[in-house]
Amino acid sequence: MALDGNAIGGMLLEIFATDMTSAEATCARCGAVRPVAEELVYLRGPGTVVRCRRCTSVLMVISRVRGLNCVDLSGMEALEVKAASD
């Protein structure tokens, strides 16, 4: 069952020390750009898998190994955090 990127907001905050749900992810396969909060998230595997909503390509895999978070972002062309506006 797929959830949206908000389901991993806490996990991403722990890893990146900032809110990443509003960060824009660019898919390396199809070029789609959308906030992480809108991507497809699967929690039931050996790790957490984030897929592109347009082409379903894997964007990000997060797994915990020996107490460390391991993050694979190889499916993204870019991950852009927008600065908070004043």
N, C-alpha and C positions, 0 to 999 in steps of 0.2 A: 504494500500500500504506500503510495507516494504522499508526502506532506509537502508543505512549502518551506522555504528557507527560514522562516521565522522559528521553525521547530528546533533549529540549531543555533539560535541567537546567543544563548548562554555559553555554549561550547565555543563559538567564535569569539565571544568577548574574553573568555579565559585564554584563548590562544593569541589573539591579536591585541588585547588590552584596549579595544575600542569597538563601538557598534559596527559590525560588518554587514548587517542585514540591508543597509541602504547603499553599500558599496556596489558599484556597477561591474558586473562580470562580463567579459567578452569571450564568447566561445571560440576556441581555436579552429573548430571544424566548420561552422556555418557563419560565424561573424556576428551572431545575435548579441545584442547588448541589453542587459536588464539587471535590475537590482537582485542581489543574492536572495532577498526575501521572496522573490517570484520564481525562483528555480525549483526543480523537483528534488526532493530529499527522500532517501531510503535509509531507514535506521536498522533494519533487521539483519544485515550482513555482518561479516566479521569486522567491518568498519562502517562508517557513515559515508554514503555516496551521494554526491550532488550532481544532478544531470541537467543539461540544457533543456529548457521547456520547448524550444523549437525543434531541435534535431535529436534529442535524448542522448547526445554524446556525454561521456563522463567529464565533468569540469573539475571536480575536486573529490579527493578521498581523504577522510580523516580516520586514523586508527590510533589506539592507545597501546603502546608497547613498553613493557617494564616501567610503567608510570609516566612515560613521556608521550605527548601528543605528536604524532607523525602526520604531516600534511603534505599531500601531493596535489599541486596546482597545475600540473602539466597540461591539462585539458583547457586551460584558459590562455588566451592571447594576452589579456590584461585583467587586472583587478584594481579598480580605481576607487579610492576613498574620497568622497566629496568633503571638502572643508565646511565646517559649520559657518553659516552666514551670520554676520553681526546684526 
